[in-house]
C-alpha cells in the first residue's frame, strides 16, 4: 500500500507479487489475512465500504443464516 496512491486511485498488492514488503509473513495464511484486513481497513477509511468488526460480522452471519440478503 505504500506509494501506490495517485489522484483518487489506489493500488493494493500482497503475496508473492510484492516480495520484501512491510508484511513480514505475507506468504503464510496468517500473513495474507493481515494484509487483507489492512486493505479492508484502508478501504473503509476511504468510505468505500463499512468497517469490519465482530458485531458487524455476527450481524451479517445472522442475516445470511436467516436467508436474507447480506
N, CA, C and O atoms as a MOPAC input file, in Angstrom:
PM7 MOZYME 1SCF
protein

 N      0.80600 1    -1.18600 1     0.00000 1
 C      0.00000 1     0.00000 1     0.00000 1
 C      0.85600 1     1.25900 1     0.00000 1
 O      0.34500 1     2.34400 1    -0.27400 1
 N      2.10300 1     1.14400 1     0.29000 1
 C      2.96800 1     2.31700 1     0.35200 1
 C      3.28700 1     2.82300 1    -1.04600 1
 O      3.71600 1     2.05500 1    -1.90800 1
 N      3.08100 1     4.10100 1    -1.26700 1
 C      3.45800 1     4.71100 1    -2.53300 1
 C      2.64000 1     4.29200 1    -3.72300 1
 O      3.13600 1     4.32300 1    -4.84900 1
 N      1.39400 1     3.89700 1    -3.51100 1
 C      0.58200 1     3.42800 1    -4.62500 1
 C     -0.71800 1     4.21200 1    -4.73900 1
 O     -1.75400 1     3.65500 1    -5.10400 1
 N     -0.66300 1     5.50500 1    -4.42600 1
 C     -1.86000 1     6.32900 1    -4.46700 1
 C     -1.63400 1     7.49700 1    -5.42000 1
 O     -0.58200 1     8.13500 1    -5.39500 1
 N     -2.63700 1     7.77200 1    -6.26700 1
 C     -2.49500 1     8.85200 1    -7.22500 1
 C     -3.86400 1     9.36400 1    -7.65000 1
 O     -4.64000 1     8.61800 1    -8.24800 1
 N     -4.17100 1    10.61000 1    -7.35700 1
 C     -5.39100 1    11.28100 1    -7.80700 1
 C     -6.64700 1    10.42600 1    -7.71200 1
 O     -7.31400 1    10.19200 1    -8.72000 1
 N     -6.97100 1     9.96500 1    -6.53300 1
 C     -8.19400 1     9.20300 1    -6.32800 1
 C     -8.07800 1     7.72200 1    -6.60700 1
 O     -9.01300 1     6.97500 1    -6.32100 1
 N     -6.98100 1     7.27800 1    -7.14500 1
 C     -6.77700 1     5.85500 1    -7.41200 1
 C     -5.79500 1     5.26000 1    -6.42400 1
 O     -4.84500 1     5.91700 1    -5.99700 1
 N     -6.03100 1     4.01800 1    -6.06900 1
 C     -5.15800 1     3.31500 1    -5.13000 1
 C     -4.92500 1     1.91200 1    -5.65500 1
 O     -5.83500 1     1.27800 1    -6.18900 1
 N     -3.70300 1     1.43500 1    -5.50100 1
 C     -3.34500 1     0.08000 1    -5.90600 1
 C     -2.98100 1    -0.71600 1    -4.66700 1
 O     -2.16700 1    -0.26900 1    -3.85900 1
 N     -3.57800 1    -1.89300 1    -4.51000 1
 C     -3.26100 1    -2.78000 1    -3.39800 1
 C     -2.66100 1    -4.05600 1    -3.97500 1
 O     -3.17600 1    -4.61000 1    -4.94600 1
 N     -1.58200 1    -4.51100 1    -3.37900 1
 C     -0.95900 1    -5.76400 1    -3.79600 1
 C     -0.42100 1    -6.47000 1    -2.55600 1
 O      0.00900 1    -5.82300 1    -1.60100 1
 N     -0.44900 1    -7.79900 1    -2.57600 1
 C      0.10400 1    -8.57800 1    -1.46600 1
 C      0.52900 1    -9.93400 1    -1.99100 1
 O      0.22100 1   -10.29200 1    -3.12800 1
 N      1.22300 1   -10.67500 1    -1.17900 1
 C      1.67500 1   -12.00700 1    -1.55200 1
 C      2.98500 1   -11.99600 1    -2.31800 1
 O      3.80600 1   -11.09500 1    -2.14400 1
 N      3.17900 1   -12.99000 1    -3.15900 1
 C      4.43200 1   -13.13400 1    -3.89500 1
 C      4.70100 1   -11.95600 1    -4.82300 1
 O      5.85300 1   -11.68000 1    -5.16000 1
 N      3.64000 1   -11.25900 1    -5.24000 1
 C      3.81200 1   -10.12500 1    -6.15100 1
 C      4.60500 1    -8.98700 1    -5.53000 1
 O      5.18000 1    -8.16100 1    -6.23900 1
 N      4.63200 1    -8.94700 1    -4.21600 1
 C      5.31400 1    -7.84200 1    -3.54400 1
 C      6.33100 1    -8.36500 1    -2.52600 1
 O      6.40600 1    -7.86100 1    -1.40500 1
 N      7.08800 1    -9.34700 1    -2.90700 1
 C      8.08600 1    -9.93800 1    -2.00700 1
 C      8.97100 1    -8.84500 1    -1.43800 1
 O      9.44500 1    -7.97000 1    -2.16100 1
 N      9.18600 1    -8.90900 1    -0.13600 1
 C     10.01100 1    -7.91700 1     0.53000 1
 C      9.23900 1    -6.70900 1     1.00200 1
 O      9.83400 1    -5.67500 1     1.30800 1
 N      7.89400 1    -6.82100 1     1.06800 1
 C      7.10900 1    -5.67700 1     1.51500 1
 C      7.13600 1    -5.55900 1     3.03000 1
 O      7.91200 1    -6.25700 1     3.68200 1
 N      6.31200 1    -4.69600 1     3.60700 1
 C      6.32800 1    -4.44600 1     5.04100 1
 C      5.50300 1    -5.43600 1     5.85100 1
 O      5.40500 1    -5.28200 1     7.06900 1
 N      4.90200 1    -6.45200 1     5.22200 1
 C      4.23300 1    -7.52700 1     5.93800 1
 C      5.22600 1    -8.68300 1     6.06300 1
 O      5.56400 1    -9.30700 1     5.05600 1
 N      5.69600 1    -8.97900 1     7.26200 1
 C      6.78700 1    -9.94200 1     7.39900 1
 C      6.47300 1   -11.36100 1     6.92800 1
 O      7.34500 1   -12.01400 1     6.35400 1
 N      5.26600 1   -11.85100 1     7.15200 1
 C      4.97000 1   -13.25200 1     6.80000 1
 C      3.83800 1   -13.31700 1     5.78600 1
 O      2.91200 1   -14.11200 1     5.94500 1
 N      3.89700 1   -12.50200 1     4.75800 1
 C      2.78200 1   -12.39700 1     3.82700 1
 C      2.60200 1   -13.66500 1     2.99100 1
 O      1.55300 1   -13.85000 1     2.37400 1
 N      3.60000 1   -14.53200 1     2.96200 1
 C      3.44800 1   -15.76700 1     2.19900 1
 C      2.74100 1   -16.85200 1     3.00400 1
 O      2.49700 1   -17.93800 1     2.47800 1
 N      2.40500 1   -16.58700 1     4.26500 1
 C      1.65000 1   -17.54300 1     5.07000 1
 C      0.17700 1   -17.15200 1     5.07700 1
 O     -0.17500 1   -16.04000 1     4.68200 1
 N     -0.67700 1   -18.06000 1     5.52200 1
 C     -2.10400 1   -17.76200 1     5.57000 1
 C     -2.38400 1   -16.60800 1     6.51800 1
 O     -3.18300 1   -15.72700 1     6.20100 1
 N     -1.73900 1   -16.60000 1     7.67100 1
 C     -1.94000 1   -15.51400 1     8.63700 1
 C     -1.44900 1   -14.19200 1     8.06200 1
 O     -2.07100 1   -13.15200 1     8.28000 1
 N     -0.35200 1   -14.22200 1     7.33800 1
 C      0.15300 1   -13.00700 1     6.71200 1
 C     -0.80100 1   -12.47000 1     5.66800 1
 O     -0.98500 1   -11.25800 1     5.56100 1
 N     -1.40700 1   -13.35100 1     4.89900 1
 C     -2.37300 1   -12.91600 1     3.89100 1
 C     -3.62700 1   -12.34100 1     4.55600 1
 O     -4.20900 1   -11.37800 1     4.05800 1
 N     -4.04300 1   -12.93500 1     5.68700 1
 C     -5.18200 1   -12.39400 1     6.42900 1
 C     -4.86000 1   -10.98900 1     6.93400 1
 O     -5.69700 1   -10.09000 1     6.84200 1
 N     -3.66700 1   -10.79800 1     7.46100 1
 C     -3.25600 1    -9.49000 1     7.95600 1
 C     -3.26300 1    -8.46200 1     6.83100 1
 O     -3.74700 1    -7.34500 1     7.01100 1
 N     -2.73200 1    -8.83300 1     5.68200 1
 C     -2.71300 1    -7.92400 1     4.53900 1
 C     -4.13700 1    -7.58600 1     4.10100 1
 O     -4.43700 1    -6.42600 1     3.81600 1
 N     -5.01400 1    -8.58700 1     4.04400 1
 C     -6.40000 1    -8.35800 1     3.63200 1
 C     -7.12800 1    -7.45000 1     4.61200 1
 O     -7.88200 1    -6.57000 1     4.19600 1
 N     -6.91100 1    -7.65200 1     5.91000 1
 C     -7.55700 1    -6.79400 1     6.90400 1
 C     -7.04000 1    -5.36400 1     6.83300 1
 O     -7.81300 1    -4.42000 1     6.99700 1
 N     -5.75500 1    -5.19200 1     6.59300 1
 C     -5.19800 1    -3.84400 1     6.43000 1
 C     -5.78500 1    -3.15000 1     5.21000 1
 O     -6.09200 1    -1.95900 1     5.26000 1
 N     -5.94100 1    -3.87900 1     4.12600 1
 C     -6.53200 1    -3.31300 1     2.91100 1
 C     -7.99900 1    -2.96900 1     3.15300 1
 O     -8.45600 1    -1.90200 1     2.74300 1
 N     -8.74400 1    -3.85800 1     3.81400 1
 C    -10.15300 1    -3.59100 1     4.11000 1
 C    -10.29700 1    -2.36900 1     5.01800 1
 O    -11.20800 1    -1.56400 1     4.82700 1
 N     -9.41200 1    -2.22500 1     5.99600 1
 C     -9.45800 1    -1.05800 1     6.88100 1
 C     -9.18400 1     0.22300 1     6.10400 1
 O     -9.82000 1     1.24600 1     6.35800 1
 N     -8.25100 1     0.18100 1     5.16600 1
 C     -7.95900 1     1.36600 1     4.35700 1
 C     -9.14100 1     1.71200 1     3.45600 1
 O     -9.47300 1     2.88700 1     3.29600 1
 N     -9.77200 1     0.71100 1     2.87200 1
 C    -10.95000 1     0.96000 1     2.03600 1
 C    -12.08100 1     1.57000 1     2.85500 1
 O    -12.77300 1     2.47000 1     2.37800 1
 N    -12.27900 1     1.08800 1     4.09100 1
 C    -13.31300 1     1.64900 1     4.96400 1
 C    -12.97100 1     3.09000 1     5.33300 1
 O    -13.85400 1     3.94600 1     5.38000 1
 N    -11.70200 1     3.35700 1     5.59100 1
 C    -11.27400 1     4.71500 1     5.92000 1
 C    -11.56000 1     5.66900 1     4.76400 1
 O    -11.86800 1     6.84100 1     4.98000 1
 N    -11.45700 1     5.16800 1     3.55300 1
 C    -11.72400 1     5.98600 1     2.36500 1
 C    -13.20700 1     6.08500 1     2.03800 1
 O    -13.58000 1     6.79300 1     1.10200 1
 N    -14.07000 1     5.38600 1     2.79300 1
 C    -15.51000 1     5.45400 1     2.58100 1
 C    -16.03200 1     4.51200 1     1.51400 1
 O    -17.18000 1     4.64300 1     1.08900 1
 N    -15.21800 1     3.56800 1     1.07100 1
 C    -15.62700 1     2.64200 1     0.01800 1
 C    -16.55600 1     1.54800 1     0.54600 1
 O    -17.39500 1     1.03700 1    -0.19600 1
 N    -16.41000 1     1.18400 1     1.83100 1
 C    -17.21300 1     0.12700 1     2.42800 1
 C    -17.31700 1     0.36600 1     3.93300 1
 O    -16.70300 1     1.29300 1     4.46200 1
 N    -18.08800 1    -0.46400 1     4.61400 1
 C    -18.21100 1    -0.37600 1     6.06800 1
 C    -17.01100 1    -1.03300 1     6.73400 1
 O    -16.36300 1    -1.90800 1     6.16000 1
 N    -16.73000 1    -0.59600 1     7.95300 1
 C    -15.62400 1    -1.18600 1     8.70400 1
 C    -15.97100 1    -2.61600 1     9.11100 1
 O    -17.13100 1    -2.93200 1     9.37600 1
 N    -14.96300 1    -3.46800 1     9.15800 1
 C    -15.15200 1    -4.83600 1     9.63200 1
 C    -15.02600 1    -4.85000 1    11.14900 1
 O    -14.25200 1    -4.08200 1    11.72200 1
 N    -15.77600 1    -5.71100 1    11.78600 1
 C    -15.70400 1    -5.84300 1    13.23100 1
 C    -16.57200 1    -7.00500 1    13.67700 1
 O    -17.35800 1    -7.52900 1    12.88700 1
 N    -16.44200 1    -7.41100 1    14.92100 1
 C    -17.18200 1    -8.59100 1    15.38600 1
 C    -18.69300 1    -8.40600 1    15.36700 1
 O    -19.41400 1    -9.33500 1    15.00400 1
 N    -19.19100 1    -7.24000 1    15.74600 1
 C    -20.63500 1    -7.01500 1    15.77300 1
 C    -21.19600 1    -7.04700 1    14.35100 1
 O    -22.22100 1    -7.68100 1    14.09800 1
 N    -20.52900 1    -6.37000 1    13.43600 1
 C    -20.99300 1    -6.37100 1    12.03500 1
 C    -20.92500 1    -7.77700 1    11.45400 1
 O    -21.84200 1    -8.19700 1    10.74800 1
 N    -19.85300 1    -8.50900 1    11.73900 1
 C    -19.70100 1    -9.86600 1    11.20300 1
 C    -20.80300 1   -10.79000 1    11.70200 1
 O    -21.37200 1   -11.55600 1    10.92400 1
 N    -21.10800 1   -10.72500 1    12.99200 1
 C    -22.17400 1   -11.57100 1    13.54200 1
 C    -23.51500 1   -11.18100 1    12.93100 1
 O    -24.31900 1   -12.04700 1    12.58600 1
 N    -23.75300 1    -9.88400 1    12.79800 1
 C    -24.99900 1    -9.42200 1    12.18600 1
 C    -25.15200 1    -9.90600 1    10.75300 1
 O    -26.23000 1   -10.34000 1    10.34900 1
 N    -24.06700 1    -9.82900 1     9.98300 1
 C    -24.11000 1   -10.30200 1     8.59700 1
 C    -24.32000 1   -11.81200 1     8.54100 1
 O    -25.03100 1   -12.30600 1     7.66700 1
 N    -23.70400 1   -12.55100 1     9.47200 1
 C    -23.87100 1   -14.00300 1     9.50000 1
 C    -25.32100 1   -14.35900 1     9.81800 1
 O    -25.88700 1   -15.26300 1     9.20400 1
 N    -25.92500 1   -13.65100 1    10.77600 1
 C    -27.32700 1   -13.90800 1    11.13800 1
 C    -28.23400 1   -13.63500 1     9.94400 1
 O    -29.16000 1   -14.40300 1     9.68200 1
 N    -27.98000 1   -12.55600 1     9.22200 1
 C    -28.77800 1   -12.26500 1     8.01400 1
 C    -28.63700 1   -13.40000 1     6.99700 1
 O    -29.62500 1   -13.85200 1     6.41800 1
 N    -27.39300 1   -13.85800 1     6.78500 1
 C    -27.15400 1   -14.94700 1     5.84000 1
 C    -27.87100 1   -16.22100 1     6.29800 1
 O    -28.51900 1   -16.89300 1     5.49600 1
 N    -27.75200 1   -16.55500 1     7.59900 1
 C    -28.36500 1   -17.77800 1     8.13000 1
 C    -29.88700 1   -17.72400 1     8.04000 1
 O    -30.53200 1   -18.76200 1     7.89000 1
 N    -30.46900 1   -16.52900 1     8.13000 1
 C    -31.92000 1   -16.37000 1     8.03600 1
 C    -32.41000 1   -16.34700 1     6.58900 1
 O    -33.61400 1   -16.27700 1     6.34100 1
 N    -31.47600 1   -16.40700 1     5.63200 1
 C    -31.85000 1   -16.41600 1     4.22700 1
 C    -32.14500 1   -15.02000 1     3.66800 1
 O    -32.71500 1   -14.89200 1     2.58500 1
 N    -31.76200 1   -13.99100 1     4.39700 1
 C    -31.97700 1   -12.62200 1     3.91700 1
 C    -30.72600 1   -12.14100 1     3.17600 1
 O    -29.62500 1   -12.61600 1     3.45400 1
 N    -30.88200 1   -11.21400 1     2.24800 1
 C    -29.71100 1   -10.70900 1     1.52000 1
 C    -28.73000 1   -10.02400 1     2.45800 1
 O    -29.12700 1    -9.30800 1     3.37700 1
 N    -27.47200 1   -10.24600 1     2.22100 1
 C    -26.44300 1    -9.65200 1     3.07800 1
 C    -26.10800 1    -8.28100 1     2.58300 1
 O    -25.26000 1    -7.60500 1     3.16600 1

